[in-house]
């Protein structure tokens, strides 16, 4: 079968992302240490992040607002103004971090683009994701860019329709089982799971059992050969 469309996640599929968020969480835990132990502070932060997704969506700006909200819940009126300023600085660091490509990404995308159209399908803040794509130097390899509020089966159905591709001739590859693989499979496409360390627990889900259109890969560089063998 010929694959006509290859959809790719961005953060932690093409470039590093979670390690910057992990560093921000460590800085947050140190800042609120007078009010809560690190495990409890991180757990509360994660609960508030998930709770706020329906209000703020995904990305560094949402994360920053959730840090401030968590700190206020933990410290109450005892939270110094200087701590709020520090949390805003941590958020700006997330927005300004350099784009560092994962190994072999550019060469892999060039191989894929020689045989199929590439579409970036990613969640997060529109401006921030556009800035990162521009800084990556990969933009010219993509036929299209879809920055979405969430990834569900109907999201991928719309993407496939927009690019005139039957689902069975499309592949979605990414590091999130919950957001990249399972909804793409539900939409009728092929799904490639490329796990990365430091995965956010919200994005973790069980892998499908013996699914004919699913494959777990060790790295993005394995994707062209898997697609060629379909």
Secondary structure, 3 states (H helix, E strand, C coil): CCCCEEEECCECCCECCHHHHHHHHHHHHHHCCCCCCHHHHHHHHHHHHHHHHHHHCCCHHHHHHHHHHHHHHHHHHHCCHHHHHHHHHHHHHHHHCCCCECCCHHHHHHHHHCCCEEEEEEECCHHHHHHHHHHHCCHHHCCEEEEECCCCHHHHHHHHHHCCCCHHHEEEEECCHHHHHHHHHHCCCEEEECCCCCCCHHHCCCCCCCCCCEEECCCHHHHHHHHHHC
